[in-house]
Amino acid sequence: MDIYLDRRAVRQIRLSSQEAIEEGDTESLREDILESFTEEQVEEIERRLDSGDFYEFLTDILDEWSGDDTDELFELLETQLGEVGIDLKTEPRPDEDDDDEEEDEDEDEEEDEEDDEYFEDEDDEL
C-alpha cells in the first residue's frame, strides 16, 4: 500500500522536527506526525502493526531517532512503515504533480501579464 503525504504535511513535520531538535521535546512532533495522516491511513497502519497502536509506533520511531536530523526522521518513518508493507511517499502523487505544474505555469503567465501591463503603463507616461 502507498501512503502519500502532501506538501503541507511534510512541511509541518519538518517545522515540528526543527522545534524538537531545538527544544529537545518530541511530544508536539509526535502529535504533528500523527495529524499528518488521514484517519483512514492511521486505521490501515494500525491494522498492519503488531501492537495495533500508531501512537506507540511513532513513540518507538522517535526513541530511535537521534534528534539531530529531519531527513533521518523521514528515513526512519519510511523504513519502519516499509517493514509493515506501507510505502510512504513524500512527493506529490503523479497526477497531483501534473496539476501543480499547470497551476505554476498559470501563475507565471498571470505574473508575466501583470508585468507587461505595468511596463506598458510606464511607457505611456513617458
N, C-alpha and C positions, 0 to 999 in steps of 0.2 A: 504494500500500500504506500502511496506517496502522500505526504503532507506538505503543503505549500504555506510558507509564512510570507505575508505581504510585506512591502517595504516599511509600512508603518510599524508593524510588529517587530521587524528586525531592528529598526531604528530605536524603538522603545527598549528592547533588550540591550542594545549597545549602550544607550544612555544610562540605563539602570546598572549595567555591569561596571561602567566607569564610576558611578557613585559608590558601588560596593567596593571597588578597588580603593577609592579614596578614603572611604569611611570604615571599611572593614566589616560592614553589615550586609548579610546576604538575604535577610528576610524580605525586604522590598523587592529584591531581584527575583526571588523565588515566586512571589506573587505576580510580578510583571511577566515572567516567563509563562506562568500558568494562564494568565489573561490573554496571552498572545495566541493561544489555541482556542478553537471553537469548542463548544460543548460536545459536539459530535466527535471531533478529533480526540478530545480527552477521553470520552467513553470508549473509543476504539483502542486507544493506547492502553487504557486500564484493562480491557478485555485480554490484551496480549501480555500484560505484566503478571509475573507470579504473585506479587503482593496485591495486585489489583488497585493500587493506590498511586496515582500520578504525583501527588504532592510528596509522598515518601520517595518516589523515583527521582524527583527533582532535588530533594534533600541529599540523596546519595551522590548525584552528579555534582552538586555544589560542594559537598565534602571532598570529592575527588579533585575538583578544580583548584588550581594553585592560587587563584585570586589575583593574578597579575596580568592576564591577557584575555581580552574579549574573544579573539579568534579561537583561543584554546577552549573557551566555554562552548562556542558553537561546534567545534570539533567533537567535544565530549557529548553534546546533545545528539549530534548526527550519529556518532558511533554507538552510543547506548540505545538509541531508538532503532538503529540498524540491526542490533542484536535481537530485537523482538519483531523484526520484519517490517519496519517502517522506515521509508526513505524520506528524510527531511530535506526539503528544498527551500533555500532562502532566496532563490531567484524567482522572478515572476513566471507564472505558467506561460508556456509558449504562446497561447492565444492572447494572454494579457499583455505580453511583451509587444506584440504587433500593435495592439491598441495604444499602448503608451508611446510608441514611436510615432504613430499617426497624430496623437494629441500633441506631442512635442513639435512635430512638423507644422501643425496648425498654429500653435502658439508662436513659432518662429515666423511664420508667414504674417500673422497679425502684427507682430512687433516690427517686421520689415515695412509693412504698410503704414504703421504709425510713424516710423522714422521718415518714410518718404513724404508723408503729409507734413510733418514738422519742417523738413528741409524745403519743401515747396512753399510753405508759408513764409519762411525766411527769405527765399528768393524773391517773392512778391514784394516784400518790404524794401528790398534794396532797390 
